[in-house]
Amino acid sequence: MATQNFLTFQPRVPELEEVDINNVEFRYTKGTDTAFVHWFGRERHAIILDIDDHISVRIDPATQDIVGLQIEAFMEWFVVEHPEFLPVAEQFGVDPMDIEAARRKIEPQRAKVAALGSLLDQVQDSLQSAVA
């Protein structure tokens, strides 16, 4: 009976301290409504792993570090479903009129939940800093 060897992945998201902000690249392609983030620049070799219908991660096969991501339907779906990321659209170079159009599609309750989540995250970070 033959045995099979399977490559296993345990992708790791890098800590913020590991990322040189000068190498981070945000890119948006309006024609395909796709956003790309490269934490270490585009030169880093990576394989693509689809994690759902809209989001793929780029993984360095040598280190298994997640070095970037790709988001399909970024303005049409992602920021509408996750309004806390709408300000990130500016970093991708999305046209302000397209940002405003997406903002109008966001349900008020979803926007409120996103704002509360961001506020609670900030309070948590501040508490951790105060205690440390």
CNS distance restraints for C-alpha pairs under 8 A (distance, minus, plus):
assign (resid   9 and name CA) (resid  64 and name CA) 6.83 0.50 0.50
assign (resid  10 and name CA) (resid  64 and name CA) 6.58 0.50 0.50
assign (resid  11 and name CA) (resid  59 and name CA) 6.92 0.50 0.50
assign (resid  11 and name CA) (resid  64 and name CA) 4.98 0.50 0.50
assign (resid  11 and name CA) (resid  65 and name CA) 5.59 0.50 0.50
assign (resid  11 and name CA) (resid  66 and name CA) 6.04 0.50 0.50
assign (resid  12 and name CA) (resid  64 and name CA) 6.24 0.50 0.50
assign (resid  12 and name CA) (resid  65 and name CA) 4.74 0.50 0.50
assign (resid  12 and name CA) (resid  66 and name CA) 5.70 0.50 0.50
assign (resid  13 and name CA) (resid  65 and name CA) 6.06 0.50 0.50
assign (resid  13 and name CA) (resid  66 and name CA) 5.23 0.50 0.50
assign (resid  13 and name CA) (resid  67 and name CA) 7.76 0.50 0.50
assign (resid  14 and name CA) (resid  18 and name CA) 6.26 0.50 0.50
assign (resid  14 and name CA) (resid  19 and name CA) 7.33 0.50 0.50
assign (resid  14 and name CA) (resid  65 and name CA) 6.58 0.50 0.50
assign (resid  14 and name CA) (resid  66 and name CA) 6.85 0.50 0.50
assign (resid  14 and name CA) (resid  67 and name CA) 7.80 0.50 0.50
assign (resid  15 and name CA) (resid  19 and name CA) 7.15 0.50 0.50
assign (resid  19 and name CA) (resid  23 and name CA) 7.77 0.50 0.50
assign (resid  19 and name CA) (resid  24 and name CA) 7.69 0.50 0.50
assign (resid  19 and name CA) (resid  39 and name CA) 6.41 0.50 0.50
assign (resid  19 and name CA) (resid  40 and name CA) 6.83 0.50 0.50
assign (resid  20 and name CA) (resid  24 and name CA) 6.92 0.50 0.50
assign (resid  20 and name CA) (resid  39 and name CA) 7.82 0.50 0.50
assign (resid  20 and name CA) (resid  40 and name CA) 7.24 0.50 0.50
assign (resid  21 and name CA) (resid  39 and name CA) 7.78 0.50 0.50
assign (resid  23 and name CA) (resid  39 and name CA) 6.62 0.50 0.50
assign (resid  23 and name CA) (resid  40 and name CA) 5.28 0.50 0.50
assign (resid  23 and name CA) (resid  41 and name CA) 5.14 0.50 0.50
assign (resid  24 and name CA) (resid  37 and name CA) 7.22 0.50 0.50
assign (resid  24 and name CA) (resid  38 and name CA) 5.62 0.50 0.50
assign (resid  24 and name CA) (resid  39 and name CA) 4.52 0.50 0.50
assign (resid  24 and name CA) (resid  40 and name CA) 5.64 0.50 0.50
assign (resid  24 and name CA) (resid  41 and name CA) 5.65 0.50 0.50
assign (resid  25 and name CA) (resid  36 and name CA) 7.87 0.50 0.50
assign (resid  25 and name CA) (resid  37 and name CA) 5.71 0.50 0.50
assign (resid  25 and name CA) (resid  38 and name CA) 5.10 0.50 0.50
assign (resid  25 and name CA) (resid  39 and name CA) 6.56 0.50 0.50
assign (resid  25 and name CA) (resid  40 and name CA) 7.74 0.50 0.50
assign (resid  25 and name CA) (resid  41 and name CA) 5.92 0.50 0.50
assign (resid  25 and name CA) (resid  42 and name CA) 7.61 0.50 0.50
assign (resid  26 and name CA) (resid  35 and name CA) 7.42 0.50 0.50
assign (resid  26 and name CA) (resid  36 and name CA) 5.85 0.50 0.50
assign (resid  26 and name CA) (resid  37 and name CA) 4.76 0.50 0.50
assign (resid  26 and name CA) (resid  38 and name CA) 6.67 0.50 0.50
assign (resid  26 and name CA) (resid  91 and name CA) 6.40 0.50 0.50
assign (resid  26 and name CA) (resid  92 and name CA) 4.98 0.50 0.50
assign (resid  26 and name CA) (resid  93 and name CA) 7.98 0.50 0.50
assign (resid  27 and name CA) (resid  35 and name CA) 5.79 0.50 0.50
assign (resid  27 and name CA) (resid  36 and name CA) 5.08 0.50 0.50
assign (resid  27 and name CA) (resid  37 and name CA) 6.50 0.50 0.50
assign (resid  27 and name CA) (resid  92 and name CA) 5.04 0.50 0.50
assign (resid  27 and name CA) (resid  93 and name CA) 7.09 0.50 0.50
assign (resid  28 and name CA) (resid  33 and name CA) 7.14 0.50 0.50
assign (resid  28 and name CA) (resid  34 and name CA) 5.73 0.50 0.50
assign (resid  28 and name CA) (resid  35 and name CA) 4.40 0.50 0.50
assign (resid  28 and name CA) (resid  36 and name CA) 6.20 0.50 0.50
assign (resid  28 and name CA) (resid  92 and name CA) 5.28 0.50 0.50
assign (resid  28 and name CA) (resid  93 and name CA) 6.53 0.50 0.50
assign (resid  28 and name CA) (resid  94 and name CA) 6.74 0.50 0.50
assign (resid  29 and name CA) (resid  33 and name CA) 5.63 0.50 0.50
assign (resid  29 and name CA) (resid  34 and name CA) 5.30 0.50 0.50
assign (resid  29 and name CA) (resid  35 and name CA) 6.49 0.50 0.50
assign (resid  30 and name CA) (resid  34 and name CA) 6.74 0.50 0.50
assign (resid  30 and name CA) (resid  94 and name CA) 7.65 0.50 0.50
assign (resid  32 and name CA) (resid  72 and name CA) 7.59 0.50 0.50
assign (resid  32 and name CA) (resid  73 and name CA) 7.52 0.50 0.50
assign (resid  33 and name CA) (resid  72 and name CA) 6.20 0.50 0.50
assign (resid  33 and name CA) (resid  73 and name CA) 5.07 0.50 0.50
assign (resid  33 and name CA) (resid  74 and name CA) 5.63 0.50 0.50
assign (resid  33 and name CA) (resid  75 and name CA) 6.45 0.50 0.50
assign (resid  33 and name CA) (resid  76 and name CA) 7.44 0.50 0.50
assign (resid  34 and name CA) (resid  70 and name CA) 6.90 0.50 0.50
assign (resid  34 and name CA) (resid  71 and name CA) 5.55 0.50 0.50
assign (resid  34 and name CA) (resid  72 and name CA) 4.56 0.50 0.50
assign (resid  34 and name CA) (resid  73 and name CA) 5.91 0.50 0.50
assign (resid  34 and name CA) (resid  74 and name CA) 5.62 0.50 0.50
assign (resid  35 and name CA) (resid  70 and name CA) 5.65 0.50 0.50
assign (resid  35 and name CA) (resid  71 and name CA) 5.08 0.50 0.50
assign (resid  35 and name CA) (resid  72 and name CA) 6.63 0.50 0.50
assign (resid  35 and name CA) (resid  74 and name CA) 6.06 0.50 0.50
assign (resid  35 and name CA) (resid  92 and name CA) 7.01 0.50 0.50
assign (resid  36 and name CA) (resid  68 and name CA) 7.38 0.50 0.50
assign (resid  36 and name CA) (resid  69 and name CA) 5.82 0.50 0.50
assign (resid  36 and name CA) (resid  70 and name CA) 4.54 0.50 0.50
assign (resid  36 and name CA) (resid  71 and name CA) 6.49 0.50 0.50
assign (resid  37 and name CA) (resid  68 and name CA) 5.19 0.50 0.50
assign (resid  37 and name CA) (resid  69 and name CA) 5.33 0.50 0.50
assign (resid  37 and name CA) (resid  70 and name CA) 6.53 0.50 0.50
assign (resid  38 and name CA) (resid  42 and name CA) 5.93 0.50 0.50
assign (resid  38 and name CA) (resid  67 and name CA) 6.12 0.50 0.50
assign (resid  38 and name CA) (resid  68 and name CA) 4.35 0.50 0.50
assign (resid  38 and name CA) (resid  69 and name CA) 6.78 0.50 0.50
assign (resid  39 and name CA) (resid  67 and name CA) 5.49 0.50 0.50
assign (resid  39 and name CA) (resid  68 and name CA) 5.55 0.50 0.50
assign (resid  40 and name CA) (resid  44 and name CA) 6.80 0.50 0.50
assign (resid  40 and name CA) (resid  67 and name CA) 6.34 0.50 0.50
assign (resid  40 and name CA) (resid  68 and name CA) 7.78 0.50 0.50
assign (resid  44 and name CA) (resid  60 and name CA) 7.38 0.50 0.50
assign (resid  44 and name CA) (resid  67 and name CA) 7.69 0.50 0.50
assign (resid  45 and name CA) (resid  60 and name CA) 6.05 0.50 0.50
assign (resid  45 and name CA) (resid  61 and name CA) 7.88 0.50 0.50
assign (resid  46 and name CA) (resid  58 and name CA) 5.47 0.50 0.50
assign (resid  46 and name CA) (resid  59 and name CA) 4.96 0.50 0.50
assign (resid  46 and name CA) (resid  60 and name CA) 4.40 0.50 0.50
assign (resid  46 and name CA) (resid  61 and name CA) 6.25 0.50 0.50
assign (resid  46 and name CA) (resid  67 and name CA) 7.46 0.50 0.50
assign (resid  47 and name CA) (resid  58 and name CA) 5.51 0.50 0.50
assign (resid  47 and name CA) (resid  59 and name CA) 5.28 0.50 0.50
assign (resid  47 and name CA) (resid  60 and name CA) 6.47 0.50 0.50
assign (resid  47 and name CA) (resid  61 and name CA) 6.67 0.50 0.50
assign (resid  48 and name CA) (resid  56 and name CA) 6.43 0.50 0.50
assign (resid  48 and name CA) (resid  57 and name CA) 5.77 0.50 0.50
assign (resid  48 and name CA) (resid  58 and name CA) 4.71 0.50 0.50
assign (resid  48 and name CA) (resid  59 and name CA) 6.35 0.50 0.50
assign (resid  49 and name CA) (resid  56 and name CA) 5.43 0.50 0.50
assign (resid  49 and name CA) (resid  57 and name CA) 5.34 0.50 0.50
assign (resid  49 and name CA) (resid  58 and name CA) 6.44 0.50 0.50
assign (resid  49 and name CA) (resid  59 and name CA) 7.32 0.50 0.50
assign (resid  50 and name CA) (resid  54 and name CA) 7.96 0.50 0.50
assign (resid  50 and name CA) (resid  55 and name CA) 6.16 0.50 0.50
assign (resid  50 and name CA) (resid  56 and name CA) 4.13 0.50 0.50
assign (resid  50 and name CA) (resid  57 and name CA) 6.42 0.50 0.50
assign (resid  51 and name CA) (resid  55 and name CA) 5.78 0.50 0.50
assign (resid  51 and name CA) (resid  56 and name CA) 5.46 0.50 0.50
assign (resid  51 and name CA) (resid  57 and name CA) 7.11 0.50 0.50
assign (resid  52 and name CA) (resid  56 and name CA) 7.07 0.50 0.50
assign (resid  54 and name CA) (resid  71 and name CA) 5.58 0.50 0.50
assign (resid  54 and name CA) (resid  72 and name CA) 4.78 0.50 0.50
assign (resid  54 and name CA) (resid  73 and name CA) 6.74 0.50 0.50
assign (resid  55 and name CA) (resid  69 and name CA) 7.11 0.50 0.50
assign (resid  55 and name CA) (resid  70 and name CA) 5.75 0.50 0.50
assign (resid  55 and name CA) (resid  71 and name CA) 4.66 0.50 0.50
assign (resid  55 and name CA) (resid  72 and name CA) 6.36 0.50 0.50
assign (resid  56 and name CA) (resid  69 and name CA) 5.60 0.50 0.50
assign (resid  56 and name CA) (resid  70 and name CA) 5.15 0.50 0.50
assign (resid  56 and name CA) (resid  71 and name CA) 6.58 0.50 0.50
assign (resid  57 and name CA) (resid  66 and name CA) 6.52 0.50 0.50
assign (resid  57 and name CA) (resid  67 and name CA) 7.65 0.50 0.50
assign (resid  57 and name CA) (resid  68 and name CA) 5.85 0.50 0.50
assign (resid  57 and name CA) (resid  69 and name CA) 4.22 0.50 0.50
assign (resid  57 and name CA) (resid  70 and name CA) 6.28 0.50 0.50
assign (resid  58 and name CA) (resid  66 and name CA) 5.65 0.50 0.50
assign (resid  58 and name CA) (resid  67 and name CA) 5.56 0.50 0.50
assign (resid  58 and name CA) (resid  68 and name CA) 4.91 0.50 0.50
assign (resid  58 and name CA) (resid  69 and name CA) 5.50 0.50 0.50
assign (resid  58 and name CA) (resid  70 and name CA) 7.81 0.50 0.50
assign (resid  59 and name CA) (resid  64 and name CA) 5.70 0.50 0.50
assign (resid  59 and name CA) (resid  65 and name CA) 5.60 0.50 0.50
assign (resid  59 and name CA) (resid  66 and name CA) 4.42 0.50 0.50
assign (resid  59 and name CA) (resid  67 and name CA) 5.69 0.50 0.50
assign (resid  59 and name CA) (resid  68 and name CA) 7.26 0.50 0.50
assign (resid  60 and name CA) (resid  64 and name CA) 5.08 0.50 0.50
assign (resid  60 and name CA) (resid  65 and name CA) 5.44 0.50 0.50
assign (resid  60 and name CA) (resid  66 and name CA) 6.40 0.50 0.50
assign (resid  60 and name CA) (resid  67 and name CA) 6.47 0.50 0.50
assign (resid  61 and name CA) (resid  65 and name CA) 7.67 0.50 0.50
assign (resid  71 and name CA) (resid  78 and name CA) 7.64 0.50 0.50
assign (resid  72 and name CA) (resid  78 and name CA) 7.93 0.50 0.50
assign (resid  73 and name CA) (resid  77 and name CA) 5.29 0.50 0.50
assign (resid  73 and name CA) (resid  78 and name CA) 6.34 0.50 0.50
assign (resid  74 and name CA) (resid  78 and name CA) 4.75 0.50 0.50
assign (resid  74 and name CA) (resid  79 and name CA) 6.27 0.50 0.50
assign (resid  75 and name CA) (resid  79 and name CA) 5.57 0.50 0.50
assign (resid  75 and name CA) (resid  80 and name CA) 7.00 0.50 0.50
assign (resid  75 and name CA) (resid  89 and name CA) 8.00 0.50 0.50
assign (resid  75 and name CA) (resid  98 and name CA) 7.67 0.50 0.50
assign (resid  75 and name CA) (resid  99 and name CA) 7.51 0.50 0.50
assign (resid  75 and name CA) (resid 102 and name CA) 6.27 0.50 0.50
assign (resid  76 and name CA) (resid  80 and name CA) 6.72 0.50 0.50
assign (resid  76 and name CA) (resid 102 and name CA) 6.92 0.50 0.50
assign (resid  77 and name CA) (resid  81 and name CA) 6.01 0.50 0.50
assign (resid  78 and name CA) (resid  82 and name CA) 5.80 0.50 0.50
assign (resid  78 and name CA) (resid  83 and name CA) 7.92 0.50 0.50
assign (resid  79 and name CA) (resid  83 and name CA) 4.88 0.50 0.50
assign (resid  79 and name CA) (resid  84 and name CA) 7.43 0.50 0.50
assign (resid  79 and name CA) (resid  85 and name CA) 5.82 0.50 0.50
assign (resid  79 and name CA) (resid  86 and name CA) 5.33 0.50 0.50
assign (resid  79 and name CA) (resid 102 and name CA) 7.15 0.50 0.50
assign (resid  80 and name CA) (resid  86 and name CA) 7.95 0.50 0.50
assign (resid  80 and name CA) (resid 102 and name CA) 6.25 0.50 0.50
assign (resid  80 and name CA) (resid 103 and name CA) 7.15 0.50 0.50
assign (resid  80 and name CA) (resid 105 and name CA) 6.38 0.50 0.50
assign (resid  80 and name CA) (resid 106 and name CA) 5.13 0.50 0.50
assign (resid  81 and name CA) (resid 106 and name CA) 7.34 0.50 0.50
assign (resid  81 and name CA) (resid 110 and name CA) 7.64 0.50 0.50
assign (resid  82 and name CA) (resid  86 and name CA) 7.51 0.50 0.50
assign (resid  82 and name CA) (resid 110 and name CA) 7.95 0.50 0.50
assign (resid  82 and name CA) (resid 114 and name CA) 7.16 0.50 0.50
assign (resid  83 and name CA) (resid 103 and name CA) 7.77 0.50 0.50
assign (resid  83 and name CA) (resid 106 and name CA) 6.98 0.50 0.50
assign (resid  83 and name CA) (resid 110 and name CA) 7.35 0.50 0.50
assign (resid  83 and name CA) (resid 111 and name CA) 5.96 0.50 0.50
assign (resid  83 and name CA) (resid 114 and name CA) 6.20 0.50 0.50
assign (resid  84 and name CA) (resid 111 and name CA) 7.51 0.50 0.50
assign (resid  84 and name CA) (resid 114 and name CA) 5.19 0.50 0.50
assign (resid  84 and name CA) (resid 115 and name CA) 6.67 0.50 0.50
assign (resid  84 and name CA) (resid 118 and name CA) 7.13 0.50 0.50
assign (resid  85 and name CA) (resid  89 and name CA) 7.12 0.50 0.50
assign (resid  86 and name CA) (resid  90 and name CA) 7.79 0.50 0.50
assign (resid  86 and name CA) (resid  99 and name CA) 7.32 0.50 0.50
assign (resid  86 and name CA) (resid 103 and name CA) 7.65 0.50 0.50
assign (resid  87 and name CA) (resid  91 and name CA) 7.53 0.50 0.50
assign (resid  88 and name CA) (resid  92 and name CA) 6.70 0.50 0.50
assign (resid  89 and name CA) (resid  93 and name CA) 6.54 0.50 0.50
assign (resid  89 and name CA) (resid  94 and name CA) 5.56 0.50 0.50
assign (resid  89 and name CA) (resid  99 and name CA) 7.05 0.50 0.50
assign (resid  90 and name CA) (resid  94 and name CA) 5.59 0.50 0.50
assign (resid  90 and name CA) (resid  95 and name CA) 7.71 0.50 0.50
assign (resid  90 and name CA) (resid  96 and name CA) 7.53 0.50 0.50
assign (resid  90 and name CA) (resid  99 and name CA) 7.93 0.50 0.50
assign (resid  94 and name CA) (resid  98 and name CA) 6.75 0.50 0.50
assign (resid  94 and name CA) (resid  99 and name CA) 6.76 0.50 0.50
assign (resid  95 and name CA) (resid  99 and name CA) 6.43 0.50 0.50
assign (resid  96 and name CA) (resid 100 and name CA) 6.19 0.50 0.50
assign (resid  97 and name CA) (resid 101 and name CA) 6.19 0.50 0.50
assign (resid  98 and name CA) (resid 102 and name CA) 6.24 0.50 0.50
assign (resid  99 and name CA) (resid 103 and name CA) 6.15 0.50 0.50
assign (resid 100 and name CA) (resid 104 and name CA) 6.36 0.50 0.50
assign (resid 101 and name CA) (resid 105 and name CA) 6.78 0.50 0.50
assign (resid 102 and name CA) (resid 106 and name CA) 6.76 0.50 0.50
assign (resid 106 and name CA) (resid 110 and name CA) 6.78 0.50 0.50
assign (resid 106 and name CA) (resid 111 and name CA) 6.51 0.50 0.50
assign (resid 107 and name CA) (resid 111 and name CA) 6.32 0.50 0.50
assign (resid 108 and name CA) (resid 112 and name CA) 6.17 0.50 0.50
assign (resid 109 and name CA) (resid 113 and name CA) 6.25 0.50 0.50
assign (resid 110 and name CA) (resid 114 and name CA) 6.16 0.50 0.50
assign (resid 111 and name CA) (resid 115 and name CA) 6.14 0.50 0.50
assign (resid 112 and name CA) (resid 116 and name CA) 6.15 0.50 0.50
assign (resid 113 and name CA) (resid 117 and name CA) 6.05 0.50 0.50
assign (resid 114 and name CA) (resid 118 and name CA) 6.22 0.50 0.50
assign (resid 115 and name CA) (resid 119 and name CA) 6.19 0.50 0.50
assign (resid 116 and name CA) (resid 120 and name CA) 6.09 0.50 0.50
assign (resid 117 and name CA) (resid 121 and name CA) 6.11 0.50 0.50
assign (resid 118 and name CA) (resid 122 and name CA) 6.24 0.50 0.50
assign (resid 119 and name CA) (resid 123 and name CA) 6.29 0.50 0.50
assign (resid 120 and name CA) (resid 124 and name CA) 6.11 0.50 0.50
assign (resid 121 and name CA) (resid 125 and name CA) 6.17 0.50 0.50
assign (resid 122 and name CA) (resid 126 and name CA) 6.09 0.50 0.50
assign (resid 123 and name CA) (resid 127 and name CA) 6.08 0.50 0.50
assign (resid 124 and name CA) (resid 128 and name CA) 6.18 0.50 0.50
assign (resid 125 and name CA) (resid 129 and name CA) 6.22 0.50 0.50
assign (resid 126 and name CA) (resid 130 and name CA) 6.13 0.50 0.50
assign (resid 127 and name CA) (resid 131 and name CA) 6.13 0.50 0.50
assign (resid 128 and name CA) (resid 132 and name CA) 6.03 0.50 0.50
